[in-house]
Amino acid sequence: MVAPPSLQRGRRRWLNGDRIFRALATASALAIFVIAAIFLASLIIPAWPSVTRFGLRFLVGREWNPVTLQFGALPFIFGTMLVSLIALVIAFPIGLGAALVLAQPTRFNFVRAPLSFGVELLAGIPSVVIGLWALFVLAPLMRQVLEPFLSKTLGFLPLFQGPPSGASFLTAGIVLAIMVLPILVALSRDVIMAVPAELREASLALGATRTETIWQVVLPYARVGIAGATLLAIGRALGETIAVTMVIGNSAVITASLFSPGYTIPSVLANEFTEAVGALHQGALLELGLVLVLITLVVNVLARLLVWSFRRNEPVAA
């Protein structure tokens, strides 16, 4: 049976609408790559004087002196990675524990609502406010209480040697740990909740306790997704600027002591870019920005690969 002409015209209009929508969606997706390419080009072109002047020496140089036009990025790379590592060591166990409480049925279900509210509240606090709190509350506490305590108890380790200062790698790491907790808790909770209920029920049916089920069934199944969530949180920490700048001390040094002031790539960009004079100084700062982009890109790619691996291993529902 042949459709009437009016219906055929309506179908053609719908097909044309589908083509237009598909073209717009494709153009929007391609625009992301165009924007990324423009962004990278806007960094590479002004940074080119520094790239051609220093080459790979820029990544391993330790001197940063705008007066003599000698620029090396190693202290800032070291500070960025060290502070992020401290944040990971502190935030991971706390975030994983909070995610387990939110995702697993336990006897402490009454804390779920307050804990969820606290995570959302922490995620909504501006970084500058956290930086002010760290500057006026956390830094004095670190200088007067925590760092002297660590020096007395663990002073035989190089990590905890040196005079307490309050403005240090350790203080900046604690601030970053506070700031990455919301994303770490939220992503880990979603990954743990994605573990099939059949696995939990089978473990309990075989006589395992809830604790044994969590440690031997839930966490092994979700370990890849949790690792991906952790890397995504660290990617967030790598670019934090204001809060870290307020409490890290802003000193371009490489040292084993966590009590020492330091510097990160975002901090030096925030402190020096408005005062940079000359193409070489500005180029060195923009090259630092490129290094930070590459570090963040590597971390995020690793996180995505882990998350995709987790999703690939999920059983398909019948």
C-alpha positions as CSV (number, residue, x, y, z in Angstrom):
1,M,0.0,0.0,0.0
2,V,1.5,3.4,-1.1
3,A,1.5,6.1,1.6
4,P,-0.4,9.3,0.7
5,P,1.7,12.2,-0.6
6,S,1.2,14.3,2.6
7,L,2.6,11.4,4.7
8,Q,5.6,11.0,2.3
9,R,6.4,14.7,2.6
10,G,6.2,14.5,6.4
11,R,8.6,11.5,6.4
12,R,11.0,13.4,4.2
13,R,11.0,16.4,6.6
14,W,11.7,14.1,9.5
15,L,14.6,12.5,7.6
16,N,16.0,15.9,6.8
17,G,15.7,16.9,10.5
18,D,17.6,13.7,11.5
19,R,20.4,14.6,9.1
20,I,20.6,18.2,10.4
21,F,20.6,17.0,14.0
22,R,23.3,14.4,13.2
23,A,25.4,17.0,11.5
24,L,25.1,19.4,14.4
25,A,25.9,16.7,16.9
26,T,29.0,15.7,14.9
27,A,30.1,19.3,14.6
28,S,29.8,19.8,18.3
29,A,31.9,16.7,19.0
30,L,34.6,17.9,16.5
31,A,34.5,21.4,18.0
32,I,36.0,19.9,21.2
33,F,39.1,18.8,19.4
34,V,39.3,22.2,17.6
35,I,39.1,24.0,20.9
36,A,41.7,21.7,22.5
37,A,44.0,22.3,19.5
38,I,43.5,26.1,19.7
39,F,44.3,25.9,23.4
40,L,47.5,24.0,22.9
41,A,48.6,26.3,20.1
42,S,48.0,29.3,22.3
43,L,50.4,27.8,24.8
44,I,53.0,26.4,22.5
45,I,53.5,29.5,20.3
46,P,54.3,32.0,23.2
47,A,56.3,29.3,24.9
48,W,58.5,28.6,21.9
49,P,61.3,31.0,22.9
50,S,61.8,29.0,26.1
51,V,61.5,25.7,24.3
52,T,64.2,26.6,21.8
53,R,66.4,28.3,24.4
54,F,66.5,25.5,27.0
55,G,65.2,22.4,25.4
56,L,65.1,19.4,27.7
57,R,67.3,21.2,30.2
58,F,64.1,23.1,31.2
59,L,62.7,19.9,32.7
60,V,65.8,19.0,34.7
61,G,67.1,22.5,35.6
62,R,66.9,23.6,39.2
63,E,67.5,27.3,38.9
64,W,64.6,29.7,38.4
65,N,66.0,33.3,38.2
66,P,64.2,35.9,36.1
67,V,67.0,38.3,36.6
68,T,69.6,36.2,34.9
69,L,67.0,34.6,32.6
70,Q,67.8,31.1,33.8
71,F,64.7,28.9,34.1
72,G,64.4,25.3,35.3
73,A,61.2,23.5,36.0
74,L,62.4,20.6,38.2
75,P,61.6,22.2,41.7
76,F,58.0,23.0,40.5
77,I,57.5,19.5,39.0
78,F,58.8,18.0,42.2
79,G,56.6,20.2,44.4
80,T,53.5,19.4,42.3
81,M,54.0,15.7,42.4
82,L,55.0,15.6,46.1
83,V,52.0,17.6,47.3
84,S,49.7,15.5,45.1
85,L,51.2,12.3,46.6
86,I,50.7,13.6,50.1
87,A,47.1,14.4,49.3
88,L,46.6,10.9,47.9
89,V,48.1,9.1,50.9
90,I,45.8,11.1,53.3
91,A,42.6,11.2,51.2
92,F,42.5,7.7,49.9
93,P,41.8,5.8,53.1
94,I,39.4,8.4,54.3
95,G,37.6,8.6,51.0
96,L,37.4,4.9,50.6
97,G,36.0,4.4,54.1
98,A,33.3,7.1,53.5
99,A,32.4,5.6,50.2
100,L,31.9,2.2,51.8
101,V,29.6,3.6,54.4
102,L,27.6,5.4,51.7
103,A,27.4,2.4,49.3
104,Q,27.2,-0.6,51.7
105,P,24.3,-1.5,54.0
106,T,25.8,-1.4,57.5
107,R,24.7,-0.9,61.1
108,F,25.7,2.7,60.8
109,N,23.1,3.6,58.2
110,F,21.9,6.5,60.3
111,V,25.1,8.4,59.3
112,R,24.5,8.2,55.6
113,A,22.4,11.3,55.2
114,P,24.7,13.5,57.3
115,L,27.8,12.1,55.6
116,S,26.3,12.7,52.1
117,F,25.4,16.3,53.1
118,G,28.9,16.8,54.4
119,V,30.5,15.6,51.2
120,E,28.2,17.9,49.1
121,L,29.0,20.8,51.4
122,L,32.7,20.2,51.2
123,A,32.5,20.1,47.4
124,G,30.7,23.5,47.3
125,I,33.2,25.4,49.4
126,P,35.3,27.8,47.1
127,S,39.0,27.0,47.1
128,V,39.9,30.5,48.2
129,V,37.8,30.0,51.4
130,I,39.6,26.8,52.1
131,G,42.9,28.5,51.5
132,L,42.0,31.3,54.0
133,W,41.0,28.7,56.6
134,A,44.3,26.8,56.0
135,L,46.3,30.0,56.3
136,F,44.8,31.2,59.5
137,V,43.8,28.0,61.2
138,L,45.6,24.9,59.8
139,A,49.1,26.5,59.2
140,P,49.4,27.7,62.9
141,L,48.2,24.3,64.1
142,M,50.7,22.6,61.9
143,R,53.6,24.8,63.1
144,Q,52.7,24.7,66.8
145,V,51.3,21.1,67.3
146,L,51.5,18.6,64.5
147,E,54.9,19.3,63.0
148,P,56.7,19.4,66.4
149,F,54.9,16.1,67.3
150,L,56.0,14.4,64.1
151,S,59.5,15.8,64.6
152,K,59.8,14.3,68.1
153,T,58.2,10.9,67.2
154,L,59.5,10.3,63.7
155,G,62.4,12.7,63.5
156,F,64.8,9.9,62.6
157,L,63.2,9.9,59.1
158,P,64.3,12.5,56.6
159,L,60.7,13.3,55.8
160,F,60.1,14.7,59.3
161,Q,63.3,16.6,59.9
162,G,63.8,20.4,59.9
163,P,62.3,23.3,61.8
164,P,58.5,23.4,61.8
165,S,57.2,26.2,59.6
166,G,53.5,25.7,59.0
167,A,53.9,26.8,55.4
168,S,55.2,23.5,54.0
169,F,54.7,20.6,51.6
170,L,52.8,18.8,54.3
171,T,50.3,21.6,55.0
172,A,49.6,22.0,51.2
173,G,49.1,18.2,50.9
174,I,46.6,18.2,53.7
175,V,44.7,21.1,52.1
176,L,44.7,19.2,48.8
177,A,43.4,16.1,50.5
178,I,40.5,18.0,51.9
179,M,39.7,19.4,48.4
180,V,39.8,16.1,46.5
181,L,37.8,14.1,49.1
182,P,34.4,14.9,47.6
183,I,35.3,13.7,44.1
184,L,37.0,10.6,45.5
185,V,34.1,9.7,47.7
186,A,31.5,10.3,45.0
187,L,33.3,8.2,42.3
188,S,34.3,5.4,44.7
189,R,30.7,5.2,46.0
190,D,29.3,4.8,42.4
191,V,31.9,2.1,41.6
192,I,31.1,0.2,44.8
193,M,27.4,0.4,44.2
194,A,28.0,-1.1,40.7
195,V,29.2,-4.3,42.2
196,P,26.5,-6.9,41.4
197,A,24.3,-7.7,44.4
198,E,24.5,-11.4,43.6
199,L,28.2,-11.4,44.5
200,R,27.5,-10.0,47.9
201,E,24.5,-12.3,48.5
202,A,26.5,-15.4,47.4
203,S,29.4,-14.5,49.8
204,L,27.0,-14.0,52.7
205,A,25.2,-17.2,51.9
206,L,28.5,-19.1,52.1
207,G,29.0,-17.9,55.6
208,A,31.2,-14.9,55.1
209,T,30.7,-11.9,57.4
210,R,29.9,-8.5,56.1
211,T,33.5,-7.4,56.7
212,E,34.9,-10.4,54.9
213,T,32.5,-9.8,52.0
214,I,33.7,-6.2,51.7
215,W,37.4,-7.1,51.8
216,Q,37.3,-10.3,49.8
217,V,34.5,-9.7,47.3
218,V,33.4,-6.0,46.9
219,L,36.8,-4.3,47.0
220,P,38.6,-6.8,44.7
221,Y,35.8,-6.5,42.2
222,A,35.8,-2.7,42.3
223,R,39.5,-2.2,42.7
224,V,40.1,-1.0,39.1
225,G,37.2,1.5,39.3
226,I,38.4,2.8,42.6
227,A,41.9,3.2,41.2
228,G,40.4,5.2,38.3
229,A,38.5,7.4,40.8
230,T,41.7,8.0,42.7
231,L,43.6,9.1,39.6
232,L,40.8,11.4,38.6
233,A,40.9,13.0,42.0
234,I,44.6,13.4,41.7
235,G,44.1,15.0,38.3
236,R,41.9,17.5,40.2
237,A,44.6,18.1,42.8
238,L,47.4,18.7,40.2
239,G,45.8,22.0,39.0
240,E,44.8,23.5,42.3
241,T,46.2,27.0,42.7
242,I,44.9,29.5,45.2
243,A,44.6,27.3,48.3
244,V,48.0,25.7,47.8
245,T,49.7,29.0,47.1
246,M,48.5,30.4,50.4
247,V,50.1,27.6,52.5
248,I,53.0,26.0,50.7
249,G,55.6,28.8,51.3
250,N,56.5,29.4,47.7
251,S,60.2,28.4,47.7
252,A,61.7,26.7,44.7
253,V,63.7,24.0,46.5
254,I,64.0,20.2,46.3
255,T,64.3,18.6,49.7
256,A,63.2,15.4,51.5
257,S,61.7,17.2,54.4
258,L,57.9,17.6,54.4
259,F,58.3,20.6,56.7
260,S,60.1,22.6,54.1
261,P,58.4,25.3,52.1
262,G,58.0,24.5,48.4
263,Y,56.5,25.5,45.1
264,T,54.1,24.0,42.6
265,I,53.5,24.7,39.0
266,P,50.1,26.4,39.5
267,S,51.5,28.5,42.3
268,V,54.4,29.9,40.4
269,L,52.1,30.6,37.5
270,A,49.7,32.5,39.7
271,N,52.5,34.4,41.5
272,E,54.7,35.4,38.5
273,F,52.6,35.7,35.4
274,T,51.3,39.2,36.0
275,E,54.9,40.4,36.7
276,A,56.7,38.5,33.9
277,V,58.8,40.9,31.8
278,G,60.2,39.7,28.4
279,A,59.3,37.0,26.0
280,L,61.7,34.5,27.6
281,H,60.2,34.8,31.1
282,Q,56.7,34.6,29.8
283,G,57.6,31.7,27.6
284,A,59.1,29.8,30.5
285,L,55.9,30.3,32.5
286,L,53.8,29.1,29.5
287,E,56.1,26.1,29.1
288,L,55.4,25.3,32.7
289,G,51.7,25.4,31.8
290,L,52.4,22.9,29.0
291,V,54.2,20.6,31.4
292,L,51.2,20.8,33.8
293,V,48.8,20.0,31.0
294,L,50.8,17.0,29.9
295,I,51.0,15.7,33.5
296,T,47.3,16.1,34.0
297,L,46.6,14.5,30.6
298,V,48.6,11.4,31.5
299,V,46.9,11.1,34.8
300,N,43.4,11.4,33.3
301,V,44.2,9.0,30.4
302,L,45.3,6.4,33.0
303,A,42.1,7.0,35.0
304,R,39.9,6.6,31.9
305,L,41.6,3.4,30.9
306,L,41.1,1.9,34.3
307,V,37.4,2.9,34.4
308,W,36.8,1.5,31.0
309,S,38.6,-1.7,32.1
310,F,36.2,-1.9,35.1
311,R,33.2,-1.4,32.9
312,R,34.4,-4.0,30.4
313,N,34.7,-6.6,33.2
314,E,31.2,-6.0,34.5
315,P,28.9,-9.0,33.9
316,V,26.1,-8.4,31.4
317,A,22.7,-8.6,32.9
318,A,20.5,-11.4,31.6
